[in-house]
């Protein structure tokens, strides 16, 4: 209980006191050696007092959506030791530098913007280091004998983006993991429907009411349909799968390059648009499209609206949900700034369409 709205730091301390683990001594968490999980934390308000709701704090009966004050996404727990970590730009987690020259927390996996000094003088100005990729530019365009193929994209970065994009789309839409997830969802829905039908039967027996088979069937079907199932959209033939993957891969790469080159936010802080985080964020924006001045700057795709999994299940596919939300907000912010700068949407739309045609996969 708090007399004023608690900060994430005080929330992390409160959860740590509730866990009271004996394995914390001389332990340093790292995502390569520990099982790290993001802790869902909610702050609820009753009267003038604030309360924490999490898997490691007592659950009060009056907790509801009406009492919800805010959510905190930056608290993590080590499942091996019970150690709590509040991740922020100055947290105590070990740091590593990724390819985009951003500092990544080795506990949560969140990345933060960073700068490095190119001079021995501490007073010198700080600029981003330039990371040059000096590998074979035709690395992904060679056959098994090492010869360059007659057709292909002879650009290392573009090839990496294409391969990464295809992998993400395949994993989210057509992978075995996705199919198993849908089967599990159907199984849980059937189990819940059977419980409700059994409850109806007991009600009829208790009150000497004749059981209505049609009514039981209706209850069962309605309960099954309560949670959307996407099986009919993801179980399609290989040719259609490949056409969808190629289409979405082309568009995502063009949208990424357009934001980096045409928006002020993309030019000034390109590290905000890490391509790995950009892919799922852009896919979920493409579900409904993004309209600017009456024209779709990001195309709308009804198939994605019918086939992408729920956003709250993205952790099953190895996608960090806080990074996903942050990347999605950055894309929308960049587009919003373009609108405020009164950029011509028709010109931008024609540019995007011409760039999509140039991408050859």
N, C-alpha and C positions, 0 to 999 in steps of 0.2 A: 504494500500500500504506500502511495506517495501523496503528499499534500499539493504537489504541482506536477505538471507533465514531465516525466522522467526522460533523461537523455539516453541515447544508446549505450553510453559508457556505464551509467548507473544501472540500466537494465541488465547488461552483461554481468555486472558485479552481483546483482541480486540472483540471477540464474546460477552463477558460480557457487554462491552460498547455499542454494537449494540442493545442488548436486553433491557437494562436499566429497569429491573424489580423493582417494588416497594414492592415486597413481600419478599425480601431477609433479612430484619431486624429480628434478633433473630431466624433465621430458621436454623436447623441442618438437613441435608439430611440423609436418611437411606433407604436401599432398601425394608425394611418391611413396611414403612409408606409413601414413595414417589414413584411416577412413574418415574423411571430413564431410560433414553434412550441414547444409544451411538450415538454421533453426527458424521456423515461422513464429514471429512474435507480434502480438497485438496489444495495444494499450487501450483499456476500457475505462470509462469515466462513470462514476456514480456519485451524484451530488457534487461536492467539491474535491473528491478524492479520486486518485488514479490507481488502476490495478493492472498487473501484467498477466497476459494469457500466453502460455507456451507449453510445450510437452513436459517441461521440467518444473512447472509451478502449479499450485493447486487450482483446479477449475471450479469457479463459482457458478451457481445455478442461474444467476441473473445475466450472465454474459450473453450478448446478442448483437446483431448488426446495428441496432439502435444505440447501444452503449459504446460501440467501437469509435475510438477517437483517432487512431492512426496505426499504421503497420510499420514494422522495422525489418529490413531485409539484410542487414549487414552483420548479423551475428551468426557465428559458426561454432560447431561443437565437434570435438574429436571423439568418435565413437569408441576408440580403443582405451582412452584414459578419462574421458569426461571433461577435458579442458575446454574452456570457453574462450573464443577469440572474437573481439569486436574489430572488424576490418575497416580501416579508413586510411587516408593518405599518409598519416604519420603513425600507423600501428606498429606493433613490435614484431610483426612477421618478417621473416627473411625475404629479401628482394632478389629477383632475377630480371635480366633485361631480355625482352623478346625481339623479334625481327623488326618491329616498328619502333624500336628504341623507347619503348614504354616499360616502366617498372611494374612487374607482376608480383603480387603477394604470393609467397610459396605455401600459404595455408589455404586461403580462399580461392586463389586463381584470378582475382580481380586485378585489372591493370589500371595504372595511373600514369598521367603524363609526366615526363621527366626531361631534364636537360643535362648535358655533360659539357665540361669545360675543355676547350681545345688548346689550352695554353697552360704552362706551368705557373703563371701568375694568377693568384686568387682574385685579383681585381679585374681580370679580363672578363669581357662579356661572354655570356653562355649561349651557345647555339646547339641545335640538334646535330648529332653525328650522322654522317651519311653512310649507310650500309650498302656496299656494292656487292651484288651477286655475281661472282666471277666463274660460275660453273658453265658447262657447255650450253650455249644458247639453243642448240638443237637437241637437248637432252631428251625431250618427250616426243621428238619427231624422227627417231631412228628405229630401224627394225632390229631383229635379234642379232644380226651380223654387224650392227654398228653403222650401216649405211643410212643416209638421210632419205626419208620417203619422198616420193614425188609430190604428194599433197600433204598439207598439214600447216600448222601455225608455228612459225619460227620465232617465237617470242617466249622466253622462259617464264616471265611473270604471268602472261596471259594463259599459258598452259597450266600453270599451278592453280590459277583462279578457276579454270574450267574443271580441272580434276576435283578440286575441293567442292565446287558448287554441285557437280554431279553426285558426289558422295553424300552430301547433305540431303539433296532432294530424294535420292534413292533410299536413304535411311529413314527419312520422315514419311515417305509415301508407300514404298513398295518392299521394304526390308522384312525379313523374318520376324524381327523384333516388333515391327508395327503390326503384322498379322497376329502375332501372339497376344499383343496388347488388346486387339479387337476381340479375339476369342475370349480372353479373360473378362473383358467388359460384358460380353454377351452371357458368359457363365454367371457372373455376379447378378446381372439383370434377371436371368431365369430363376436364380435362387431367391431373389427378393420377391419376384412375382409369385413363386410357389408359397412363400410365407404368407403373402396377403390373401391368396386363395384359401389356404388352410385356416386363416383367421376368419374368413367369411363362412367356411364350413362349420367351425366351432360356434359361431354366432347363430347359424341356422339350427344346429343341434340344441343349443341352450334355450332358444326361444320357440322350439318346435315349428320352425318355418321350413317349407319345402325348398330344397336346394334347386336353384335355377342354373342349368348348365350353360346357357347362353350368357348369363350374367357373369359366371365364373370365367368363361372364355374372354369376355370383354375386359374384365379386370386384369387377366393375365397379359393380353395383347397390349393394353394401354401401359402397363408397367414396363413391358419390354421396350416399347417405343419412347418411354420417358427419357432415356439416355440415347443420344444419337449414335447410330452405328454406321460406319463408313465402308463396310465390307464390299458393297456393290460398286464403290468408286475406285477402290484400290486393287481389286481382283480383276484386272483387265489384261489383254494380251500384250506381249512384249513390244510389238511395234508401236502401240499407242503409248506405252510407258516411255519408250525412247523418244517419241515425238514431243511429249510433254516435258521431259527432262531437257531436251535440246532447246525448246522454246523458252523455258524459265531460266536456263543457264545464260542464254544470250541476253535476255532482258536484264537480269540481275547484274551482269558484268557492265553493261552499258549504263545502268542507273548509278552504279558505284563510280564509274569514271566520270559521269556527268556531274555528280555531286562534288567530286574532288576538283574538277576543273571549272565548273560554272558557278558554284556557290561560294560566297565569301567565307563561310564557316569551314568548308572543305579545303579551300586554299590556305587559310590561316592555321588550322589545326587538323591536318590529315590523320593524325593519330586517333582521333575520335571515331574514324570510320574504318576500323580494322576489318578486313574482308571476312575473316572467320565469323565475327559477330554480325556482320552486315547481312550475310546470306539468310539466316532464319528470320531476322527482323524485316527484311525486304519481302520475303515470301509471305509473311502475315499481313503486310501492308497491301500486297498484290491481291489478297482475297477480295477486298472491297475497292481497290484502286485508290488513287489520290488525285482529286480534281483541283485544278487551279484556273481561275477565270473561265469556268464553264467547260474546260477541256481536261481530259485525263492525262496528267503528266506521267503518272505511273499507272499502267493499264490494269483494268479490272479483269479478274479471271474467276468466273463462277466455279470452275472445276476445283480450284484451290479452296474456295469457300466450302465446298462439299467434301473435300478429301483430307485436308490438313488436320492433324490431331489437335485436341484442346491445348491451349497455351500453358495451362497449369500442369501438363504432363511432359513438358520439354526436358525435364531433368532425366527422364528415362532414356532419352536419346543423346545424352552427354552434352546438353546445351545448358549453360549457366543462366538461370532465369533473370537475376539482376543485370547481368551483362546484356542479355537479350532486350530487356526493357530500356536500358540506357541507350543502346544502339538505335532502337526504334524511335526514341524521343529525339535523338540527334538528327536522324533523317528528317523527321517532321519539322524540327527546328530549322534545318537548312532550307527546306522548301518554303517554310513560312517567311524566312528572311528574304527569299527570292521574290515573294509576293509583295512584301513591304518595299522592296527596291524597285517595284513596278517593272519587272522583267516581262517581256512579251511571251505569253504562254504558247502562242501559235508557232513562233520561231523556235522555242525550246522543244515543242512537240515534234516539229519537222526534223530538228537536229537529232533527237533521240531515235526516231524512226530510221533515219539514214544510217546512224551508227549501228543499229540492230542488224540492218541488212549487210553491213560490212563484216560482222562477226561470223567467222566460218568455223564450225565445229565438226 
